[in-house]
């Protein structure tokens, strides 16, 4: 009895017919290397943004010094003031906001209607029309840049907000995204709504539309980012600095001969601030929407 009482846990398990259990290893001890890898990867991804902040607070000589200066001798806040002297920043900010809002709202409405029509409605020429819409994804936007410019010029929309936003009111990508979302919904929902007496518009707005909110969020997010960073088309249709959005205005600060990098970095930080603040406030909704739609960047 004394020998059994003093036996090890493994011996006691064998005597009683049980299976010896392994001692649990703390979870933190097994995953430290995962946190290390994620931390290093996060720092690598965030380093360009940190370096941009450092450059905006440095002098031109410190930015161009070899070897590079990783921290300025004195913080130079004057670059942020000079941005407003060299650019009509507030007017360009207003143009960017209006352009983003108009294009985002228009694409949500038009692409949602078009996606539902292509997914659920039956009409003559549907397959051909869908192929024409999706063929836009196969053609670079630079191919039809000249034709778009001629149309905008004939309408008298050069150097106007309407001329900038007109080509972005509809997108083939948004139509494809929303069509896929509606195709994934069961047809029984529509049939039940029709039996209850709902007309096609009520079926769309009250039954189908609430079920594709994650895809609508993805469409809104991608459209906001695309509109805010749109560069080539605004440079083509707007020659006046007051009519340009921020992305095009920042391009005017850069030249082949002399580029004031601290001012350019300061202007870039202020230009990305609204989108960055929006992402921080809506981070959970952004991630949930991308995960639910299956869209990966």
LINSULPE-V34441 format. One record per residue. N is the residue number from 1. RES is the residue in one small letter. SS is DSSP state (H for helix, E for strand, - for the rest). D_LAST is the distance of its C-alpha to the last C-alpha in whole Angstrom. Layout:
{{N;RES;SS;D_LAST} {N;RES;SS;D_LAST}}
This chain:
{{1;x;-;67} {2;x;H;66} {3;x;H;64} {4;x;H;62} {5;x;H;61} {6;x;-;60} {7;x;-;58} {8;x;-;54} {9;x;H;52} {10;x;H;51} {11;x;H;55} {12;x;H;55} {13;x;H;52} {14;x;H;54} {15;x;H;57} {16;x;-;56} {17;x;-;54} {18;x;-;51} {19;x;-;47} {20;x;-;47} {21;x;-;44} {22;x;-;41} {23;x;-;41} {24;x;-;38} {25;x;-;36} {26;x;-;34} {27;x;H;30} {28;x;H;30} {29;x;H;32} {30;x;H;29} {31;x;-;26} {32;x;H;27} {33;x;H;25} {34;x;H;22} {35;x;H;22} {36;x;H;23} {37;x;H;20} {38;x;H;18} {39;x;H;20} {40;x;H;20} {41;x;H;17} {42;x;H;16} {43;x;H;19} {44;x;H;18} {45;x;H;15} {46;x;H;17} {47;x;H;20} {48;x;H;19} {49;x;H;19} {50;x;H;22} {51;x;H;24} {52;x;H;23} {53;x;H;25} {54;x;H;28} {55;x;H;28} {56;x;H;29} {57;x;-;32} {58;x;-;33} {59;x;-;36} {60;x;H;35} {61;x;H;37} {62;x;H;35} {63;x;H;32} {64;x;-;34} {65;x;-;36} {66;x;-;36} {67;x;-;35} {68;x;-;32} {69;x;-;34} {70;x;-;31} {71;x;-;33} {72;x;-;35} {73;x;-;39} {74;x;-;39} {75;x;-;36} {76;x;-;36} {77;x;-;35} {78;x;H;37} {79;x;H;34} {80;x;H;32} {81;x;H;36} {82;x;H;36} {83;x;H;32} {84;x;H;34} {85;x;H;37} {86;x;H;35} {87;x;-;33} {88;x;-;33} {89;x;H;31} {90;x;H;31} {91;x;H;32} {92;x;H;28} {93;x;H;27} {94;x;H;28} {95;x;H;27} {96;x;H;24} {97;x;H;24} {98;x;H;26} {99;x;H;24} {100;x;H;21} {101;x;H;23} {102;x;H;24} {103;x;H;21} {104;x;H;19} {105;x;H;22} {106;x;H;23} {107;x;H;20} {108;x;H;20} {109;x;H;24} {110;x;H;24} {111;x;H;20} {112;x;H;21} {113;x;H;25} {114;x;H;24} {115;x;H;22} {116;x;H;24} {117;x;H;27} {118;x;H;25} {119;x;H;24} {120;x;H;28} {121;x;-;30} {122;x;-;33} {123;x;-;34} {124;x;-;35} {125;x;-;33} {126;x;H;30} {127;x;H;28} {128;x;H;29} {129;x;H;28} {130;x;H;25} {131;x;H;24} {132;x;H;25} {133;x;H;23} {134;x;H;20} {135;x;H;21} {136;x;H;20} {137;x;H;17} {138;x;H;19} {139;x;-;20} {140;x;-;19} {141;x;-;20} {142;x;-;23} {143;x;-;25} {144;x;-;26} {145;x;H;26} {146;x;H;30} {147;x;H;30} {148;x;H;29} {149;x;H;31} {150;x;H;34} {151;x;H;33} {152;x;H;32} {153;x;H;35} {154;x;H;38} {155;x;-;37} {156;x;-;38} {157;x;-;34} {158;x;-;34} {159;x;-;33} {160;x;-;32} {161;x;H;30} {162;x;H;30} {163;x;H;30} {164;x;H;26} {165;x;H;25} {166;x;H;26} {167;x;H;24} {168;x;H;21} {169;x;-;23} {170;x;-;21} {171;x;-;18} {172;x;H;18} {173;x;H;14} {174;x;H;15} {175;x;H;18} {176;x;H;16} {177;x;H;14} {178;x;H;17} {179;x;H;19} {180;x;H;17} {181;x;H;18} {182;x;H;22} {183;x;H;22} {184;x;-;21} {185;x;-;24} {186;x;-;27} {187;x;H;30} {188;x;H;32} {189;x;H;31} {190;x;H;32} {191;x;H;35} {192;x;H;36} {193;x;H;36} {194;x;H;38} {195;x;H;41} {196;x;-;41} {197;x;-;41} {198;x;-;38} {199;x;-;38} {200;x;H;35} {201;x;H;33} {202;x;H;34} {203;x;H;32} {204;x;H;29} {205;x;H;29} {206;x;H;31} {207;x;H;29} {208;x;H;26} {209;x;H;25} {210;x;H;25} {211;x;H;23} {212;x;H;20} {213;x;H;19} {214;x;H;16} {215;x;H;15} {216;x;H;16} {217;x;H;15} {218;x;H;11} {219;x;H;13} {220;x;H;15} {221;x;H;12} {222;x;H;10} {223;x;H;14} {224;x;H;15} {225;x;H;13} {226;x;H;13} {227;x;H;17} {228;x;H;18} {229;x;-;16} {230;x;-;18} {231;x;-;21} {232;x;H;22} {233;x;H;24} {234;x;H;25} {235;x;H;27} {236;x;H;28} {237;x;H;30} {238;x;-;31} {239;x;-;33} {240;x;-;34} {241;x;H;33} {242;x;H;33} {243;x;H;32} {244;x;-;28} {245;x;-;25} {246;x;H;24} {247;x;H;22} {248;x;H;25} {249;x;H;27} {250;x;H;25} {251;x;H;26} {252;x;-;29} {253;x;-;30} {254;x;-;29} {255;x;-;31} {256;x;-;33} {257;x;-;36} {258;x;-;35} {259;x;-;32} {260;x;-;33} {261;x;H;30} {262;x;H;30} {263;x;H;31} {264;x;H;27} {265;x;H;26} {266;x;H;27} {267;x;H;26} {268;x;H;23} {269;x;H;23} {270;x;H;25} {271;x;H;22} {272;x;H;19} {273;x;H;21} {274;x;H;21} {275;x;H;17} {276;x;H;17} {277;x;H;20} {278;x;H;18} {279;x;H;15} {280;x;H;18} {281;x;H;20} {282;x;-;18} {283;x;H;15} {284;x;H;16} {285;x;H;16} {286;x;H;12} {287;x;H;11} {288;x;H;14} {289;x;H;13} {290;x;H;9} {291;x;H;11} {292;x;H;14} {293;x;H;12} {294;x;-;10} {295;x;-;7} {296;x;-;4} {297;x;-;0}}
